[in-house]
């Protein structure tokens, strides 16, 4: 299954067979699978070395695993890697069956895989386009795989090219402004509700990219306290380490809500994390002191009827974007410019590898011509005219025979003739002769 329908189309290009054809990406993302499934397939950082070892034992090497809130994907450039092997690994990691995942998995190979990698690194394939965390997450996965000797060749080259494209997009467009603008809108609302944020306590539920960005921006205001909670304790610990804040146990959620002036929910599961009962109990414990609640998850974490509570100020990403709206046309222009840069970088990368793929054939042709030259010189060492005549005759012998054989077999020789014209610029020489 491919999920590129919502992305600009990939330009067609004839690319010679090369190591690039071995590049394979298999996995799920926010368009192909639910948040619950992505959570089940998620590979914890401390488990990735063992997962990579499993892949290597299956013949899948080099390889790396990218795990974020939006995606769980295996990248490999193992020759003739079988997507079924990777699907089986993912299913095993998530306690599922390969059959149950078959319709949810996106599989990409060759140039299509490279394009996807470029889009992921540049945050053009994220739920929040332009969010800054994804590039760091890809680099971290790269570093972990490299530490166990699992990155080399075309996989390494593709990753480096993706980083270069992402850097250019960031420096030449405003694609990264949208998440920052959303965060600025959240800070504006928080100040309107609570005034001086240095007296406020905030709680982050989950570790989604946008949720962490909002939490980090709030931290810069000098919050009195920031804590993070997640149903999976290890993920809460890592998020707390990344952000530099406290961790609350998930079983302490009622007390954590009651103590929070600002709550950011970024889990994105199939069920609501916070409902009217949760928030009503928190307000009662707070003696009706207001709560600024940001639903930063897609799909949402907060039940809609929570907004009916008088002292809960509920905003989702759509609300924040409305506050930060600078015009649909401007946003589309920025995204278009980013994709144009990506396509240019992709085209350059594919051309480079197509040229590399042609090198062995050119080397063999040069060696063949040199052998013929030496052979002819042996036969006519002192007669340059005879030697050059013989050399031309022998150089033309094999192509002429190939054309005659193709015609004898009833094949259309037009393509071969056109290739000869292109290789030896025959049309240009004919024009020169006529001039």
Buried (B, 14 or more C-beta within 10 A) or exposed (E): EEBBEEBBEBEEEEBEEBBBBBBBBBBBBBBBBBBEBBBBBBBEEEBBBEBBEBBBEBEBBBBBBBBBBBBBBBBBBBEEBBBEBBBBBBBEBBEBEBEEBEEBBBBBBBBBBBBBBBBBBBBBBBBBBBBBBBBEBBBBBBEBBBEBEBBEBBBBBBBEBBBBBBBBBBEEBBBBBBBBBBBBBBBEBBBEBBEEBEEBBBBBBBBBBBBBBBBBBBBEBEBEBBBBBBBBEEBBEBBBEBBEBBBBEBEEBEEBBBBBBBBBBBBBBEEBBBBBEBBBEBBEBBEEEBBBBBBBBBBBBBBEEBBEBEBBBBBBBEBBBEBBEEEEEEBEEBBEBBBBBBBEBBEEBBEEBBEBBEEEEEEEEEEEEEEBBEEBBEEBEEEEEEBEEBBEEBBEEEBEEEBEEBEEEEEEBEEBEEEBBEEEEEEEEEEEEEE
